[in-house]
Amino acid sequence: MAEQDAYEYAGDFKTNKQPRWLPALYIHWLKLFPEPFKWIVVPGLFELEDEQVQIEKIVLTAFQMLDLLDIKKTEKMFMPHRLT
């Protein structure tokens, strides 16, 4: 695996189901893709801190990038499991 590039690794995964534990996890996540994301909140686990992250700039940049994509590329961006 350490000597494979991303395409070789993906090909080995799709063809040979390697590594063995990953296909079951992949299939499980495929079933969850259509469901809306649900936050997991454990009170007191983390404290909120102001990290000075420029959220507005990140969101604006993401929307600018999405504006550059055609419909097919946009679909692949949001539904990566449909790359076949």
N, C-alpha and C positions, 0 to 999 in steps of 0.2 A: 504494500500500500504506500509506503514512504517513497517509492520510486515511480509511482503512477501520477500522471497529471489528472486534472479534474475530469476530463473526458474519458480517460481510461478507467478511472475509478467508477464513474457513473455507468460505463458500459459493463464493467465487471459486476457491479451491483445489479443491473437490470438483467443481464444474461445468466450469471452464475449464482445470483443471490448471495453474494459475499460482501461484507462479513455476515455470518449466519444470523446474528441477532438483529440486524438492521431491517430486513424486509418486514418483519412483524411490526416493528415500531413505525416504519414508513406507512404500512397499510392502515394502522391505527390512526395516524395523523391525517391521512387522506380522508378518512371518514369524518374527521373533526373540522376540516377546512370550511365546509358550508355553514357551520355553526358560528354565531357571533362570539367574539372573544369575551371571556368572563374574567374579571380581575379576582385574584386571590388576595384577601386581606387578612392579616393576622395582627390584631391590635398589639401595639408595643414592640413589634418585631424590629421595625426600623423607625428612626426618627426622621422627619422631614427636614431637609437642609437646603438652603439656597446655594446651588452650585454655580450660579452666575452663567448658566447655559443660555445661549441666545435662541430660545425656542422660536420666536417669530422669524428669525433669519433662516433657521433650519426648515420650517414649514414653507416659507416663501420659496426657498431653493428647491425643495421637493416638488412643489407645484410647477415651478418653471421647468424642471426636468420632465415632468409628466406631460406638459404642454408640447414637448418636442416629439413625443411618441405618437405613432399611428395607432389605430384601434387594435391591431393584432399584437403589437408590442405591449400596449397597455394591458391587454388581457393576460399576456404571459407574466407581466410584472405582478399582477394581483392574484393570479391563479397559477403558480409555478408548477403545480402537479399536472397541468394540462399541456405539457411541453411536447407531447408525442406528435 
